[in-house]
Amino acid sequence: MDVWEKLQILSAAARYDVSCCTSGVARGGAAGGIGNAAQAGICHSFAADGRCISLLKVLFSNACRYNCAYCMNRAGNDVPRATFTPQELADLTIQFYRRNYIEGLFLSSGIVRDPDYTCEQLLTVVRLLREQYRFGGYIHVKAIPGADPRLITQLGLLADRMSVNIELPSEQSLTRLAPDKNRQTILRPMALIRDGIAENRHDLVRYRAAPAFVPGGQSTQMIVGATGETDYTILTLTQALYRRYALKRVYFSAYVPVNSNPLLPATTTKPPLLREHRLYQADWLLRYYGFTADELLDPAHPNLHTMVDPKCSWAVQHMEFFPVEVQTAPREMLLRVPGIGPRSVQRILYARRAARLDFEALRRIGVVLRRAQYFITCGGKQMPGLRTDPEAVLRALISDAQQQAMPAQDRQLTFWDQTITREDVVPCLT
Amino acid sequence: MSDVRYLYNDTADGMFCCLYECLAARRIPAEILPQPQADLSFYEEIYVPTDPARAEKMRTAIRQRISPYALRLAEEGFLCACEGKERLILDFVRLGLHFGARVTGLAGNPVVDRLQKAVQALHREAHQYLGFVRFSEYDRALCAEIEPKNQVLGLIAPHFCARYPQETLMIFDRTHRQLLVCARGQARILPVERFDWQPADAEETRYRALWKLFYDTVAIPERENPRCRLSHMPKRYWNHLTEQQEQTRPA
């Protein structure tokens, strides 16, 4: 089998891994080598599904011993199998990198033989790149659950980012769908990497030349829509992962039915893309806006609204905090206004020291007034000509895309039943 | 505003000399434009000769009387594609001389806002080109061609020099007819009229085809979303992207 066929099989097998992030590491070029890394990360292309491509994302091998129900590479599936040699993979990475196709390598693998053997293979590839080619680009590598902690530590000293997939949002689902994995084998390497990073921070303070351990941080991913968990469960778990394991990112992947199995949704099910999108919006609120999972959802309302984004949804239900005075409001409160993001907040704080703001200035700063207008005053005044009839409010808060998605003839009437209830909107009118 | 048009030689130094001239003569021109202008003008035309010492004087004045950040905005404003950028920079400098360092904080001011947005667009485009430049190997040199709106070569040069310390690089900017050459960590930008491409050799063809294969395979068919792709990677970049051209599988 030649490299062409291997690449075809092993990139198709890796495409359900979400992360393609290359940010968080700044590194100058290595003398005598090749490659650097940019703090902000660099996207090199965008695939037909709109996702960014910045890393050569492949499996080392898809000859997996495990039999996870949701995975196309499960042992029980009749699919072509392939395994790279470390040399082939290193050569592809370097040649793609030289032509500026990619920012580096994303390396994962099915479990060949046993976790230790698989981990050793990954280590060989990464070593070859770092030591022989003196490759200074970005490397994201999967920590193989169940592998010897020493191997994972060695990988961590060479990689920029590591990840262990938590796979499913609850232990019951994991036991049911991934019989070879369990919660402990997943969380153990995650804790190991967390402690390694913390210890390394400490060392770096003391010795400048201490080798960096996973400087880009660790991430994880879970499948959404393959099992019955609510958004509340998912967000609570996400928050716990950020807090307890100090993760950089938690990724969600809308379940694409690749196998037919009575435990899984039918193969005709469309991937729940909108739900995934709302979860990401909520994830951003957790990370950058100071929200907590319990503010956004509770057991009585366990799912995110499909029509309005989670921030708007929170705001209309908490009108007691609004309107916010833009000239004087503290940072935390500005961040909670729909239509104002971290960047606008930064600019507002900067601009209001130099001059009084008006609505025109806010618009130029980048505030989305269409949404923010209901929640702010500027110099004590509301936006001139503000229309607060229910229809106008809903039109403003529901994105154009969502309005288009609604059936045309009852676009207005069903507003009321499907989306926010009248009680939610009324306070924002008064 | 008066009915005069200042002309200069389309270099940064030339533009700063124009600014100097305007401020010293207290004469605000209707337009400042790079020479030669083909259109019939109703304005009186004054050609401002380029004098590096005078340009330096203008730069120092901006740095000291406004702020280093304001000077950076003016310098980078010159690289922008935005129409009437010279006049905009002049207005900005005049505001700056009035307000001092505070001027860059006046995000609500239309002049400051337009200049900042133009410079932002320049940086955004430069950042996108860090990813969208595609090199081909010819004779052991890595060559690429780009068609940017703004003059991004100077901004992307340090990144590529650091990235490939062992290689000789050439990036040709077709819009502005400039060639960036990086060799052994040294970067230079030269004016170049044309850049001729040789046909790719077997190895080059092979990696192009492998990359296209990877690009096509890594997309999840069930999630196809052409609009999302276009918003991140507008069509104007596609001409020079390897993965958007036909590639043939090597034998």
HADDOCK unambig.tbl for C-alpha pairs under 7 A between the chains (distance, minus, plus):
assign (segid A and resid 4 and name CA) (segid B and resid 210 and name CA) 6.66 0.50 0.50
assign (segid A and resid 7 and name CA) (segid B and resid 214 and name CA) 6.93 0.50 0.50
assign (segid A and resid 8 and name CA) (segid B and resid 213 and name CA) 6.90 0.50 0.50
assign (segid A and resid 8 and name CA) (segid B and resid 214 and name CA) 6.75 0.50 0.50
assign (segid A and resid 8 and name CA) (segid B and resid 217 and name CA) 6.60 0.50 0.50
assign (segid A and resid 11 and name CA) (segid B and resid 214 and name CA) 6.56 0.50 0.50
assign (segid A and resid 11 and name CA) (segid B and resid 217 and name CA) 6.42 0.50 0.50
assign (segid A and resid 11 and name CA) (segid B and resid 218 and name CA) 5.85 0.50 0.50
assign (segid A and resid 12 and name CA) (segid B and resid 217 and name CA) 5.52 0.50 0.50
assign (segid A and resid 12 and name CA) (segid B and resid 218 and name CA) 5.69 0.50 0.50
assign (segid A and resid 15 and name CA) (segid B and resid 218 and name CA) 5.16 0.50 0.50
assign (segid A and resid 15 and name CA) (segid B and resid 219 and name CA) 6.81 0.50 0.50
assign (segid A and resid 15 and name CA) (segid B and resid 220 and name CA) 6.75 0.50 0.50
assign (segid A and resid 28 and name CA) (segid B and resid 162 and name CA) 6.20 0.50 0.50
assign (segid A and resid 29 and name CA) (segid B and resid 162 and name CA) 4.74 0.50 0.50
assign (segid A and resid 29 and name CA) (segid B and resid 163 and name CA) 5.17 0.50 0.50
assign (segid A and resid 29 and name CA) (segid B and resid 165 and name CA) 6.86 0.50 0.50
assign (segid A and resid 31 and name CA) (segid B and resid 165 and name CA) 6.62 0.50 0.50
assign (segid A and resid 32 and name CA) (segid B and resid 166 and name CA) 6.57 0.50 0.50
assign (segid A and resid 33 and name CA) (segid B and resid 166 and name CA) 6.98 0.50 0.50
assign (segid A and resid 34 and name CA) (segid B and resid 163 and name CA) 6.13 0.50 0.50
assign (segid A and resid 34 and name CA) (segid B and resid 164 and name CA) 5.31 0.50 0.50
assign (segid A and resid 34 and name CA) (segid B and resid 165 and name CA) 6.55 0.50 0.50
assign (segid A and resid 35 and name CA) (segid B and resid 163 and name CA) 4.47 0.50 0.50
assign (segid A and resid 35 and name CA) (segid B and resid 164 and name CA) 6.09 0.50 0.50
assign (segid A and resid 36 and name CA) (segid B and resid 162 and name CA) 6.76 0.50 0.50
assign (segid A and resid 36 and name CA) (segid B and resid 163 and name CA) 5.04 0.50 0.50
assign (segid A and resid 42 and name CA) (segid B and resid 130 and name CA) 6.89 0.50 0.50
assign (segid A and resid 42 and name CA) (segid B and resid 131 and name CA) 5.82 0.50 0.50
assign (segid A and resid 43 and name CA) (segid B and resid 131 and name CA) 5.48 0.50 0.50
assign (segid A and resid 44 and name CA) (segid B and resid 131 and name CA) 4.00 0.50 0.50
assign (segid A and resid 44 and name CA) (segid B and resid 132 and name CA) 5.56 0.50 0.50
assign (segid A and resid 45 and name CA) (segid B and resid 132 and name CA) 6.84 0.50 0.50
assign (segid A and resid 46 and name CA) (segid B and resid 229 and name CA) 5.75 0.50 0.50
assign (segid A and resid 46 and name CA) (segid B and resid 233 and name CA) 6.56 0.50 0.50
assign (segid A and resid 47 and name CA) (segid B and resid 215 and name CA) 6.46 0.50 0.50
assign (segid A and resid 47 and name CA) (segid B and resid 219 and name CA) 5.38 0.50 0.50
assign (segid A and resid 47 and name CA) (segid B and resid 229 and name CA) 6.68 0.50 0.50
assign (segid A and resid 48 and name CA) (segid B and resid 219 and name CA) 5.72 0.50 0.50
assign (segid A and resid 48 and name CA) (segid B and resid 224 and name CA) 5.71 0.50 0.50
assign (segid A and resid 48 and name CA) (segid B and resid 225 and name CA) 6.19 0.50 0.50
assign (segid A and resid 48 and name CA) (segid B and resid 226 and name CA) 5.95 0.50 0.50
assign (segid A and resid 48 and name CA) (segid B and resid 229 and name CA) 6.29 0.50 0.50
assign (segid A and resid 49 and name CA) (segid B and resid 219 and name CA) 5.54 0.50 0.50
assign (segid A and resid 49 and name CA) (segid B and resid 220 and name CA) 6.19 0.50 0.50
assign (segid A and resid 49 and name CA) (segid B and resid 223 and name CA) 5.29 0.50 0.50
assign (segid A and resid 49 and name CA) (segid B and resid 224 and name CA) 4.01 0.50 0.50
assign (segid A and resid 49 and name CA) (segid B and resid 225 and name CA) 4.59 0.50 0.50
assign (segid A and resid 49 and name CA) (segid B and resid 226 and name CA) 6.63 0.50 0.50
assign (segid A and resid 49 and name CA) (segid B and resid 229 and name CA) 6.81 0.50 0.50
assign (segid A and resid 50 and name CA) (segid B and resid 225 and name CA) 5.54 0.50 0.50
assign (segid A and resid 50 and name CA) (segid B and resid 226 and name CA) 6.52 0.50 0.50
assign (segid A and resid 50 and name CA) (segid B and resid 228 and name CA) 4.81 0.50 0.50
assign (segid A and resid 50 and name CA) (segid B and resid 229 and name CA) 4.02 0.50 0.50
assign (segid A and resid 99 and name CA) (segid B and resid 134 and name CA) 5.74 0.50 0.50
assign (segid A and resid 99 and name CA) (segid B and resid 135 and name CA) 4.42 0.50 0.50
assign (segid A and resid 99 and name CA) (segid B and resid 136 and name CA) 6.15 0.50 0.50
assign (segid A and resid 100 and name CA) (segid B and resid 133 and name CA) 6.57 0.50 0.50
assign (segid A and resid 100 and name CA) (segid B and resid 134 and name CA) 5.59 0.50 0.50
assign (segid A and resid 100 and name CA) (segid B and resid 135 and name CA) 6.25 0.50 0.50
assign (segid A and resid 101 and name CA) (segid B and resid 134 and name CA) 6.49 0.50 0.50
assign (segid A and resid 350 and name CA) (segid B and resid 105 and name CA) 6.53 0.50 0.50
assign (segid A and resid 351 and name CA) (segid B and resid 105 and name CA) 5.52 0.50 0.50
assign (segid A and resid 351 and name CA) (segid B and resid 106 and name CA) 6.02 0.50 0.50
assign (segid A and resid 351 and name CA) (segid B and resid 107 and name CA) 5.95 0.50 0.50
assign (segid A and resid 354 and name CA) (segid B and resid 102 and name CA) 6.77 0.50 0.50
assign (segid A and resid 354 and name CA) (segid B and resid 105 and name CA) 6.14 0.50 0.50
assign (segid A and resid 354 and name CA) (segid B and resid 106 and name CA) 6.36 0.50 0.50
assign (segid A and resid 355 and name CA) (segid B and resid 106 and name CA) 6.85 0.50 0.50
assign (segid A and resid 361 and name CA) (segid B and resid 108 and name CA) 4.29 0.50 0.50
assign (segid A and resid 364 and name CA) (segid B and resid 108 and name CA) 6.43 0.50 0.50
assign (segid A and resid 365 and name CA) (segid B and resid 107 and name CA) 6.55 0.50 0.50
assign (segid A and resid 365 and name CA) (segid B and resid 108 and name CA) 6.90 0.50 0.50
